[in-house]
Amino acid sequence: MGADDLELLQGTLDVLVLKALVFGPRHGYAVARWIHDTSDDELSVEDRALYVALHRLEERGWVASEWGLSDNNRKAKYYQLTAAGRRELRARTARWTRYVAAVTKILHA
C-alpha cells in the first residue's frame, strides 16, 4: 500500500468519524457502532484505527474530548466536534461527494 492509499484510507475514516460526531458527543465505541449501523453493517472500524483517528483529529483541533460516564456507568472519553471540525466536515463532504460522483461515472461508463 502506497502513501496515497494510506492517505485515502485515513481521510475516509476521518470523515466518517467527523460525521458520527455531528450529532453530539460520543465515546469511541459509540462512534464505531454508529458507523457500522449506519452503513447497514458494511463498514467496521477496528479499535486501534478508530483511536488513532480520534487522536489525530484531536491534535488537528477538529475534535475535543472530556471524560464522562457511559450508559453502563463506566468511565469513558467523549469526543465532540469543534467549530473547526464542523468546517472541515463540510469541506471534506463536498470533496467526497465530487470524488464519488466521478468514480461512479467511470464505473458505469
N, C-alpha and C positions, 0 to 999 in steps of 0.2 A: 504494500500500500504506500503510495507516494504522499508527499506533503500536501498536495492539493486535495487528495482523497480524504486525508485526516482532517483538513480544514473544513471540507464539506460536511463530514460526519459531525464534527464539533459544532458547526454552525446549525446543523439540523437539530441536534439535541438542545442547543442554547435557545433556539426559537420556540421549541416545544415547551421547555421549562418556563420561559418568559410568559408564554400563553397560559400555561397552567396557573400561574400566579396572578393573572389579570383579574381573577375572580375573588382574590383576597389571600391573606397569609395561609400558607400550608407547610406542614413538615415534609421532609423528604419522601417518606413512604406515601403520603397523600399525593404528592406530585407524580410519582411513578404510577400510582393507581389511576390517577386521572388520565394520564397519557394512555395507559393500557385500556381503560374502559372507553374512552372517547374514540380510540382507533378501532373499536369493536374487536378487541383482543389481538390486533395485528401487530402492534408495537409493544415491546417490553424493554425496559431500561434496566440494565444491570446496576446494582447498588454503587459500585465503585465509580462507574461512568457518571452516574447521577450526581454523586457528591463532588466529584472533580468539577463537573459543570457548575454546580451551585457555588462552589468556592471561586471559580473563575469569574462567574457573573458578579459575585460579591466584590471581588478585587477590582472589577471594572466600574463598580458603583451603580450597577443596574439592579442589584438586589441587596436588601438589608436583612439582617437576621436578629432574632432575640429568642431567648429560652422561654419556654412555657410548658404547660401540661397538655398532653394529648387527651383524646376522648376516654382512654382507659387509665387516665391519671398517672401517666408516665412522663418523665422529663423528656422534652423534645425541642429541637431547634426549629423555629418557624421562620420561613423566608417570605419576604414580600417585595413587590416591585417598588422601585424608587421612581421619581419623575423621569430621570434619565433612562430607566429601564422601560418605561412606557413609550418614550420617544424611540428607543432602539427597537422595541417590538413593532411599532408602526412601520419603521423603515425596513426591517427585515421581512415583515409580512408582505410589503409591496414588492421587494426583490424576489421572494419565494413565489409569489403569485405570477410574476413575469417569467421566472425560470420554469415553473411547472407548465405554463401555457406553451412555452417554446418547446419543451421536451415532448409534450403531448402532441403538438403539431407534427413533430418529426416522427413519432411512433405511429401516428395514424396516417402518414403520407402514403 
